[in-house]
Amino acid sequence: MVNLKLSAGSVFPPVLATYLHTRIKKVISQPLVLTDWQGRIIVGREDFPKVRGFQYSATPSLDTLTVGVKEHPELVGIPLYWEDKPLVVVVTPFKESEQQLNAAISSLAELLIQQFIQEHRPKPDAIDLLFTRIVHRPSTIDKEELDYQLAALGYQSELASCAFILELENFSHSYLEDAGSLILEKGNLIANKKKDIEAAINGFFTKNQNNLIGYVGKDHFLVIKDLSQNDFERFKSLLIRHHKEVTGPLCNVNIKEVTIGLGTLSVSLRDLTTSAQTAWQSLMIGRKVFGPGKVYAYDRLGVLPVILGSQAEEKRSLAHRLLDELQEADLIETMQVFLAADLNLTKTADKLAVHRNTIIYRLNRIEDITGKDPRRLPNALELYLADLFLRYYQESKV
């Protein structure tokens, strides 16, 4: 695997470095070397055999077209970027004053990088493309097309199955942006991670291994789990209870948490699409409201999918109207614990390790600020929903 960390001092993919060096040198017919941000030579050492490395007179930045080269006034460094990320510095015998020529080299290099990326962009496999549509654009695929595509993949859609989505926190950033090469290795990294997921699932659930796994973007992988010889309720119970054992092999120095959204049972094509959609809802709601690192099953989220499923602006408005003035962290925490403790003063005091009278005082303060008494069920329900909406829409004050 080619390693490239897109930051200052990064290791540049040798194949892209060689490509740039060869193409640019053909145009300018001058000695040419590519270095990293610290001046270490990546390719072109033969053009400067007596030089071990370079030092730049200033730190390269997006605001500067060129940088001077210390101890080599006859040379100039031209920093190259891709999507505002530093890649390499081109060192060649042009003066900093020759702005037009330096700008032309910079533009040429940018065009070459773009062409290289387009030529080597990884092609998503058939499962990735299909699953991405099922999760993110379900209206673009009909029953007949889905049936044909699944059949082509060797999957029997009428068998009992269920969909679940794994969120491998930090996968996209650590593997596809930082740890992987600029473009060449992305396809292999995704394919390898799908193999890891398959091994983790089959290593625990040894029956029914006719599963499909697809990458659906960012940190997310969709699994269609074969349940033809398994009870759905038992599978769900085992997955929730043994989440850490199942997902443990997927965690490493980069991926700390794996969160799972589990959809509904599927026994038909229509069910399969619904299962994938409910898996996505379960993941989004569970992670945002309750946090990462758990399994969230759709049928165990109660009314939350219904409550959080639409009319976001109205929900935000309710949350802000009730809670914007509630600024004190201890009041917010007390309200949340009190509501979670079924409006029980003693349980709340024990949980927060404070005197019962302190809880009463704080609840009175909440009523004064919000106009809602958390001890009254209708008011408690309003405050609970307002707090829920803030957390779901990632606007919580705590």
Summary of the structure (lengths in Angstrom):
residues: 398
radius of gyration: 28.1
end to end distance: 41.2
largest distance: 83.4
contacts: 1235
relative contact order: 0.08
helix: 51%
strand: 15%
